[in-house]
Amino acid sequence: MIQYSDIEHTLDEWQQWRNLDHRLLNDGKPSKLSVSVDLYVMEEEIDLAVKDLRLAMMSKDDIQAKRSYDKLLELIKEYQQRVYVNILKSEY
C-alpha cells in the first residue's frame, strides 16, 4: 500500500525539477524553444499521472494507485534525464 508521505515526497521532488526546468527556460540556456518543446509534453503527462494517482487513492483502489504511482515515478525519472541533457547542452 502506498503511503501519503511517499506521494508527498515524490510530488515535492517533482516540483523541484519542474522549477529547475522553468529557471532554465527563463535564463534562455539552452534556447527557450528547445527546453519548452522538449519538456512541456512531459509536464502534461506527469500532471495527468498525478491526477490518476489522486483518483485511485480517493477511491481506495490500491492496485490502480500502485500502477499510477509507478507510472508517475517512471515519468519523473525520464523528465529528470531530459533536464540533465538540457543542462549539459547549455554548458559549452
CORDACOR-V25235 format. One record per residue. N is the residue number from 0. RES is the residue in one small letter. PSI is psi as a letter, one per 30 degrees, with the letter a starting at -180 (NA if undefined). OMEGA is omega as a letter, one per 40 degrees, with the letter a starting at -180 (none if undefined). D_CENTER is the distance of its C-alpha to the mean C-alpha in Angstrom with 1 decimal. Layout:
n=N res=RES psi=PSI omega=OMEGA d_center=D_CENTER
n=N res=RES psi=PSI omega=OMEGA d_center=D_CENTER
//
This chain:
n=0 res=m psi=k omega=a d_center=21.6
n=1 res=i psi=k omega=i d_center=18.3
n=2 res=q psi=k omega=i d_center=18.9
n=3 res=y psi=e omega=i d_center=17.5
n=4 res=s psi=e omega=i d_center=17.2
n=5 res=d psi=e omega=i d_center=14.8
n=6 res=i psi=e omega=a d_center=12.5
n=7 res=e psi=e omega=i d_center=13.0
n=8 res=h psi=e omega=i d_center=12.4
n=9 res=t psi=e omega=a d_center=9.1
n=10 res=l psi=e omega=i d_center=8.1
n=11 res=d psi=e omega=i d_center=10.0
n=12 res=e psi=e omega=i d_center=8.3
n=13 res=w psi=e omega=a d_center=4.8
n=14 res=q psi=e omega=i d_center=7.4
n=15 res=q psi=e omega=i d_center=9.3
n=16 res=w psi=e omega=i d_center=7.1
n=17 res=r psi=e omega=i d_center=6.8
n=18 res=n psi=e omega=i d_center=10.5
n=19 res=l psi=e omega=i d_center=11.3
n=20 res=d psi=e omega=a d_center=10.3
n=21 res=h psi=e omega=i d_center=12.5
n=22 res=r psi=e omega=i d_center=15.2
n=23 res=l psi=e omega=a d_center=15.5
n=24 res=l psi=e omega=a d_center=15.8
n=25 res=n psi=e omega=i d_center=18.4
n=26 res=d psi=f omega=a d_center=20.3
n=27 res=g psi=g omega=i d_center=20.7
n=28 res=k psi=j omega=e d_center=20.0
n=29 res=p psi=a omega=a d_center=19.3
n=30 res=s psi=k omega=a d_center=20.5
n=31 res=k psi=e omega=a d_center=18.7
n=32 res=l psi=e omega=a d_center=19.0
n=33 res=s psi=e omega=a d_center=17.5
n=34 res=v psi=e omega=a d_center=14.2
n=35 res=s psi=e omega=i d_center=13.9
n=36 res=v psi=e omega=a d_center=14.9
n=37 res=d psi=e omega=a d_center=12.8
n=38 res=l psi=f omega=a d_center=9.4
n=39 res=y psi=e omega=a d_center=10.3
n=40 res=v psi=e omega=i d_center=10.4
n=41 res=m psi=e omega=i d_center=7.0
n=42 res=e psi=e omega=i d_center=5.9
n=43 res=e psi=e omega=i d_center=8.7
n=44 res=e psi=e omega=i d_center=8.1
n=45 res=i psi=e omega=i d_center=5.0
n=46 res=d psi=e omega=i d_center=7.6
n=47 res=l psi=e omega=i d_center=10.2
n=48 res=a psi=e omega=i d_center=9.1
n=49 res=v psi=e omega=i d_center=9.1
n=50 res=k psi=e omega=i d_center=12.5
n=51 res=d psi=e omega=i d_center=13.8
n=52 res=l psi=e omega=i d_center=13.3
n=53 res=r psi=e omega=i d_center=15.0
n=54 res=l psi=e omega=i d_center=17.7
n=55 res=a psi=e omega=i d_center=18.4
n=56 res=m psi=e omega=i d_center=18.7
n=57 res=m psi=e omega=a d_center=21.0
n=58 res=s psi=f omega=i d_center=23.1
n=59 res=k psi=h omega=i d_center=23.3
n=60 res=d psi=j omega=a d_center=22.5
n=61 res=d psi=e omega=a d_center=21.6
n=62 res=i psi=e omega=i d_center=21.4
n=63 res=q psi=e omega=i d_center=19.0
n=64 res=a psi=e omega=i d_center=16.9
n=65 res=k psi=e omega=i d_center=16.8
n=66 res=r psi=e omega=a d_center=15.8
n=67 res=s psi=e omega=i d_center=13.0
n=68 res=y psi=e omega=i d_center=11.7
n=69 res=d psi=e omega=i d_center=12.2
n=70 res=k psi=e omega=i d_center=10.4
n=71 res=l psi=e omega=i d_center=7.3
n=72 res=l psi=e omega=i d_center=7.9
n=73 res=e psi=e omega=i d_center=8.8
n=74 res=l psi=e omega=i d_center=5.9
n=75 res=i psi=e omega=i d_center=3.8
n=76 res=k psi=e omega=i d_center=7.4
n=77 res=e psi=e omega=i d_center=8.0
n=78 res=y psi=e omega=i d_center=5.7
n=79 res=q psi=e omega=i d_center=7.5
n=80 res=q psi=e omega=i d_center=10.6
n=81 res=r psi=e omega=i d_center=10.6
n=82 res=v psi=e omega=i d_center=10.4
n=83 res=y psi=e omega=a d_center=13.2
n=84 res=v psi=e omega=i d_center=15.1
n=85 res=n psi=e omega=i d_center=15.1
n=86 res=i psi=e omega=i d_center=16.3
n=87 res=l psi=e omega=i d_center=18.9
n=88 res=k psi=e omega=a d_center=20.0
n=89 res=s psi=f omega=a d_center=20.9
n=90 res=e psi=i omega=i d_center=23.0
n=91 res=y psi=NA omega=none d_center=26.2
//
